Amino acid sequence: MRKKEARPQDFGDLLQGLDLDSGLAADSGADILPSPCIGICRIKPATGFCEGCFRTIDEIASWRAVDKPARRAIWFAIRQRYADH
């Protein structure tokens, strides 16, 4: 159960706190790329992207199985989609 209700601006906060060049979450210091999911899970038919995290259904489904370079590539694509929205 979420401790707080998901809000669209949560994604902007998550994206801002991520250092994609090093693959680190800026505030964690851990060598991770966190899931982009913010709990708003609806695919927009017009774009094919999730309203909350800007991933495609294939990116969402494969997230747990892909390696770090693939996750970084997904994050770069997400960053561009977010900027374009």
HELIX and SHEET records of a PDB file:
HELIX    1   1 GLN A    9  GLN A   16  1                                   8    
HELIX    2   2 ILE A   57  SER A   62  1                                   6    
HELIX    3   3 LYS A   68  ASP A   84  1                                  17    
SHEET    1   A 2 LEU A  18  ASP A  19  0                                        
SHEET    2   A 2 LEU A  24  ALA A  25 -1                                        
END                                                                             
